[in-house]
Amino acid sequence: MDDPRTDRDATEADLLSPTPTPLARRLAHAAEVIRTEAAAIAGLEDRLGAAFGHAVDRVLACTGTVVVTGMGKAGLVGAKISATLASTGTPSISLHPGEALHGDLGRVRSVDLLIALSNSGETAEIKALLPATKRIGAPIVAITESAESTLGRHADVVLELGPVGEACPLGLAPTASTSAMLALGDALAMVVSKERGFSREDYARYHPAGSLGRKLMRVREVMRMDGELPLVPAGSKLSHVLHVISRTPGRPGAALIVDPAGRLVGVFTDGDLRRWLSESPGDPSAANIDDHMGTNPKWIGPDRLVDEAMAILKEHRIDQLAVLDDERRPMGLLDVQDVLDLRT
């Protein structure tokens, strides 16, 4: 029969029991691992100093690519650090040291910067990579336990992790050390990003498919324009307006009514057409659009955020939004479906 207690109740009972249950032992071990890794990361704060500032300067001064390398688990951490650098304004690639020793070192140039990760600083593949990198002329930033290691001695800048006790019960599997490497790499990437003045808009440029990227897109990037813009002169017959709407690519479901100077004076939508049919059906060739259009249309500027446009559409429960320039001349039309399509 299932235990009627909730998972939380069962967990608390296990932990309070004088005789530890298997679950209690597992939770205690998990907590110990988390504390060990958290302590390794927290200990880095006291190690921050001039070397970290020099590392930041090296990244900022790099006119090429920041190449991040490491073997095994350190390599996986390095790949993440490289990805973080790339997504926050610093061109970067991840390079497997083994592949580098068999030709991929050609990816590294004198204008590049190599960030090498190795906890011991004695990883064979990393050690073999150092003299070749020196010959190319690329400076090296090391993330390693000690500046006295082989990697530390050959690097131009060393970010020391210090002695880190692994969270592995055997003291062997990289756990706390890789957590510390990742935190230090993230710190480097974030400080560099801030020094560059990297903005939310910059971030969105590199994340066009992400939710933030969609939110930070400008209206001009998604609006319908040129041949997809249904413009109709004021004073036109309703039949002409319907013809323009039906012939416009994308079937916008609205027409923008402009005066002789090209300024927006009204909008006629599918909803307006339904109201006209229900209230005063008749010959559309005789009806003047000026008598049936909405004369206070909502609009937005082309450089406003798509998120702002969506808020206007929702607030006023409308499906189309005119995009106007400073002279109130239509530049585009934003359809609610176009915005919704960005979120799929």
Secondary structure, DSSP 8 states (H G I E B T S, - for coil): ----S-HHHHHHHHHHSSS--HHHHHHHHHHHHHHHHHHHHHGGGGG-SHHHHHHHHHHHH-SS-EEEEESTHHHHHHHHHHHHHHHTT--EEEE-HHHHTTTGGGG--TTSEEEEE-SSS--HHHHHHHHHHHHHT--EEEEES-TTSHHHHH-SEEEE------SSTTS-SSSHHHHHHHHHHHHHHHHHHHHHT--HHHHHHT-TTSHHHHHT-BHHHH-B-GGG--EEETT-BHHHHHHHHHHSTT--SEEEEE-TTS-EEEEEEHHHHHHHHHHS---TTT-BGGGTSBSS--EE-TTSBHHHHHHHHHHHT-SEEEEE-TTS-EEEEEEHHHHHHHT-
